[in-house]
Amino acid sequence: MAIGARDYIDKLLVKKYADEKVDNHDAMESMVNPEKMLEAMNDVAAIQRNMFMLSQRLSNTCYAINAKAARYQRREG
């Protein structure tokens, strides 16, 4: 695979865009501190994990209460 302009249209495009300025993302400073972002993501994950565990415990507790309070009747038939 060759690199560079091969025909007349490609040469015109190279000439047109040769002086265009583009954003150099390597030289840009991020507006978000990556350490703080990862810390915030970790906090959110911990909160979600704790909420899930509490939800499971509440579900188990409600199930146990409902099972204890249930009154079973014998069906004739």
Buried (B, 14 or more C-beta within 10 A) or exposed (E): EEEEEEEEEEEEEEEEEEEEEEEEEEEEEEEEEEEEEEEEEEEEEEEEEEEEEEEEEEEEEEEEEEEEEEEEEEEEE
